[in-house]
Each structure stands twice: as structure tokens, then as C-alpha cells.
């Protein structure tokens, strides 16, 4: 039952190109469409695209980093832990991360200290303003 079929490399490559994936076509048509910005509207569904076949060794041609060049800024003070940013962010630029309770508590404490500092700063500014008014009245 171990019957070998001798097939040349060229014949095998052609069989793969016809029946599995055409790397040259993929690079020029699919990658080309992403590179020139027409993929979303102009790239028609076909046998290869529909099966999500990506040829081996095409990673060098598939640099899509220019599509979403902006890295989101995480503003700790605005975070309430709802995770909307993670679910709404395209390309998983923001990933959710589970942190230990002590790290979460440290973040909570940092927030509390910032709020206390801001409150103290408001009190200092108000006291300075009151002192300026008092001096202005005495003149």
C-alpha cells in the first residue's frame, strides 16, 4: 500500500498555486489593495479570500501598522473600570489586564492622594487669594 507517486517540484508548486493559494496573486491583489487603500471597498470575495488563506512567507508584505498609527493614551484618572475602551478599540490596541488586588488598591490609593492634593491646592489658592484681598483692603 506504500505506493509512491513521483511528482516534480514544479508540478507540485503549480498544483498548490491552482488548488490552494497563488502567492503572487495574493501579494499583488490582496496586499496591493490594502496598501493602496482600496481593500475594504474594491477587494471582491473569491475562493482564496473567502477561505482566509494566507500564503506562507508573506508576512514581510503584510505590514499594516500604517493603517492605525495612533496609539491610544490611557488617562488613569478617567478610568472607572468599565472596559468599554477595550471592547471598542480597533485592532486590540488596548488590552484588558487582570491585576492583583494589591495593585488595584495601590491605584485606588493613588487616585485618593491625587484628589486630596487637588483639594489642598484649591484651599491654598483660596487662602492666597483671601490674603491678597486683605492686603488690598489695608492699603
C-alpha positions as CSV (number, residue, x, y, z in Angstrom):
1,X,0.0,0.0,0.0
2,X,3.0,2.3,0.1
3,X,2.8,3.2,-3.5
4,X,4.8,6.4,-4.3
5,X,3.7,8.8,-6.9
6,X,6.7,10.7,-8.4
7,X,5.8,14.3,-8.9
8,X,8.2,17.0,-9.7
9,X,8.6,20.1,-7.5
10,X,7.4,22.3,-10.4
11,X,4.2,20.2,-10.8
12,X,3.6,20.3,-7.1
13,X,4.1,24.0,-6.9
14,X,1.7,24.5,-9.8
15,X,-0.9,22.2,-8.2
16,X,-0.7,24.3,-5.0
17,X,-0.9,27.5,-6.9
18,X,-4.0,26.4,-8.7
19,X,-5.8,24.4,-6.0
20,X,-4.6,26.0,-2.7
21,X,-3.2,29.5,-3.0
22,X,-1.5,31.7,-5.6
23,X,1.1,33.6,-3.6
24,X,1.9,36.0,-6.4
25,X,-1.8,36.8,-6.9
26,X,-2.2,37.2,-3.1
27,X,0.7,39.6,-2.9
28,X,-0.3,41.8,-5.8
29,X,-4.1,41.7,-5.5
30,X,-4.8,41.4,-1.7
31,X,-1.8,43.1,-0.2
32,X,-1.8,45.6,-3.0
33,X,-5.4,46.5,-2.2
34,X,-4.6,47.1,1.4
35,X,-1.5,49.1,0.5
36,X,-3.4,51.4,-1.8
37,X,-6.4,51.7,0.5
38,X,-9.0,50.1,-1.7
39,X,-9.3,46.7,0.0
40,X,-12.4,47.5,2.0
41,X,-14.5,48.5,-1.0
42,X,-12.8,47.0,-4.0
43,X,-11.5,43.6,-2.9
44,X,-14.0,41.1,-4.2
45,X,-14.6,37.9,-2.3
46,X,-13.2,34.9,-4.0
47,X,-12.2,31.3,-3.2
48,X,-8.9,32.3,-1.5
49,X,-10.2,35.3,0.3
50,X,-13.4,33.5,1.5
51,X,-11.3,30.7,2.9
52,X,-8.9,33.2,4.6
53,X,-5.9,31.5,3.1
54,X,-2.7,33.4,3.7
55,X,0.3,32.1,1.9
56,X,3.4,31.2,3.9
57,X,6.2,33.7,4.0
58,X,4.1,36.7,3.1
59,X,4.5,38.4,6.5
60,X,7.1,40.7,5.1
61,X,4.5,42.1,2.7
62,X,1.8,42.4,5.3
63,X,2.8,45.4,7.4
64,X,-0.4,47.1,8.3
65,X,1.0,49.3,11.1
66,X,0.3,52.4,9.0
67,X,-3.4,51.7,9.0
68,X,-3.8,52.6,12.6
69,X,-0.8,54.6,13.5
70,X,-2.2,56.3,16.6
71,X,-1.6,54.6,19.9
72,X,-4.4,55.5,22.4
73,X,-3.5,57.4,25.5
74,X,-4.7,55.8,28.7
75,X,-5.8,58.5,31.2
76,X,-5.8,56.8,34.6
77,X,-8.0,59.5,36.3
78,X,-10.8,58.9,33.8
79,X,-10.9,55.1,34.2
80,X,-13.8,53.7,36.0
81,X,-13.1,50.1,35.0
82,X,-16.0,49.6,32.6
83,X,-13.7,48.1,29.9
84,X,-15.6,49.9,27.1
85,X,-12.2,51.1,25.8
86,X,-11.0,47.5,25.4
87,X,-14.2,46.4,23.6
88,X,-14.5,49.5,21.4
89,X,-10.8,49.9,20.4
90,X,-9.9,48.7,16.9
91,X,-7.1,46.2,16.4
92,X,-7.0,45.4,20.1
93,X,-4.7,48.4,20.7
94,X,-5.9,48.4,24.3
95,X,-5.9,45.1,26.0
96,X,-7.6,44.3,29.3
97,X,-5.4,43.0,32.0
98,X,-6.3,41.4,35.3
99,X,-4.3,42.9,38.2
100,X,-3.8,41.6,41.7
101,X,-5.9,43.2,44.4
102,X,-2.9,44.9,46.0
103,X,-2.1,46.6,42.7
104,X,-5.7,47.7,42.2
105,X,-5.7,49.0,45.8
106,X,-2.5,50.9,45.1
107,X,-4.1,52.5,42.1
108,X,-7.2,53.4,44.2
109,X,-4.9,54.9,46.9
110,X,-3.0,56.9,44.2
111,X,-6.3,58.3,43.0
112,X,-7.3,59.2,46.5
113,X,-4.0,61.0,47.1
114,X,-4.3,63.0,43.9
115,X,-7.8,64.1,44.9
116,X,-6.5,65.1,48.3
117,X,-3.7,67.0,46.7
118,X,-6.1,68.8,44.3
119,X,-8.4,69.7,47.3
120,X,-5.4,71.0,49.3
121,X,-4.2,73.0,46.3
122,X,-7.7,74.6,46.0
123,X,-7.6,75.5,49.7
124,X,-4.1,77.1,49.3
125,X,-5.1,79.1,46.3
126,X,-8.2,80.3,48.1
127,X,-6.1,81.3,51.1
128,X,-3.7,83.2,48.9
129,X,-6.5,85.0,47.2
130,X,-8.0,85.9,50.5
131,X,-4.6,87.2,51.7
132,X,-4.3,89.3,48.6
133,X,-7.7,90.8,49.1
134,X,-6.9,91.6,52.8
135,X,-3.7,93.3,51.8
136,X,-5.5,95.3,49.1
137,X,-8.1,96.5,51.7
138,X,-5.4,97.6,54.1
139,X,-3.7,99.8,51.5
